Amino acid sequence: MAENREELIELLNQALGGEYGTLWLLPQHMAQLKDEELKRQLKLIADVELEHAEKSARMIYELGGTPNADLPGLKPRSGVREILEAHAEGERAAIALYERAIQATSDPEMRKMLEGMKRDEEGHQRVLERALARL
């Protein structure tokens, strides 16, 4: 794992930025929605994203790094379809990022945590895709 430590720290910092970005955007997006069930689902996603941010920061510290997340270009969206499409794209990016991080570590505990986070993101993507299909 030592040869991939810097790469893994970089990937985790990217993930941290993505999680923070989602946490910043979701409340603004939820405030626009009238569908209470959809708002509830997005709130559940936000709760998990906060857990992911904490886990990412913890792994960075364990690797001897310092959490340093650059927030992505954050652009609040409007309209249900645009909001859902933006978050679905964010989930796809998170899935790819966590997959790269999984490949960058040989530590079984870290790999297990990253695989769980990736599964969470895949679940979020399914929720968002189902909501889009209902529009």
N, C-alpha and C positions, 0 to 999 in steps of 0.2 A: 504494500500500500504506500510505502514511503515515496516511491517514484511518482505516484499519482496524487500526493497530498496537496500540492499547490493547485492542480487542476480541480480536485474535489472541492477545495475551499472556494475557488472561483465559481464553480457550478452551484454550490450551496448559497453563495452570496447572490447569484443571479436568481435562484429560487426564492430567497428571502425578499429580494426586490419585487418579484412577481406577487408574492403573498401580500406584502405591504400595499402594493398597488391595488390589488383586489379589495383589500380591507378599506382602502380609501374611497374606491369607487362604489362599492356595493351599497352603502347607506344612501348615497345620492340617487342611485338607480332605484332602490326600493321605495324611496319617497315619491317617485313618479308613478308607481304601479297601483292599480286599483284592485287587482286580483289578490285577495288575502292569502290564498293557498300558495301562489307563486312567491309572494313576499316571505311566507313562512319557509319555503324551500331555500330561498336565497339567504335567509338568516341562518339556517342550518349550515349552508355552505360557508358562510362567513365565520361561523364558530370553528369549523374544521380548519379553515385557512389560518386562523389565529394560532391553532395548535401547530400547524405546519411551520409557521414563522418561528415559534418557540423551539421546535425540534431542530429546525435548520440552524438556528443560532447556537443551540447546544452542541450540535455536531461540529460546527465551525470551531467553537472553543476547544472541543475535545481533540481536534486536529492541530491545535496550537495557533489558530488564526483568530482574527477579530472580525465579527460581523460588520459588514460595510456594504449595505445594500443601496445601489442606485435605483431610484424609482424609475420605472419605465415611463415613456411619454404618456401621461395620463390625460385622457380626454373623456370627460363625462358624455354619455350618450343620451339620446332621447328616443322615445317610442319603444314599445315592448320588443319588437323584432330586433331593432338595432342593439338594444341592451343585451338581449339573450345571445345574439350572434357574437357580440364582443366578448362576453364571458365564456361562450363555448370555444372561441378561438384562444382565449387565455388558458383554458383547461387543456387544450391540445398542446399548447406550448409548454405548460407545466409537465404534462405527461412525458414529452420528449426530453425535457430537462432532467426529470427524475430518472428516466431510463439511462441517460448519459452518466448521471451520478452513480447509479447502480453498477454500471460497467467500470467506473473508475475506482471502485473500492473492492478489496478482498476481505474486509472486516465483516464477519457474519452478522454481528449485531447491527452495524450501520446499514448493511445491505437489507436486513429484515425491516428496519425502520423506513428506509427509502422505498422498498417495495410496497409497504403499507400506505405510504404517502401517495405513491403512484396509483394504487388501487382506489384511494379516496378520490383522486382527481378524475379517474376514469368514471367513477360513480357520478361525480358532479357533471361531467360531460354528458352522460346518459340523461340525467335530469333535465339539463338545458336543451338537449336535442329533442326530448319528448315534449317539452314546453313549446319549442319552436314548431314541432309537427302539429300541435293543437291550434296554432294560429291560422 
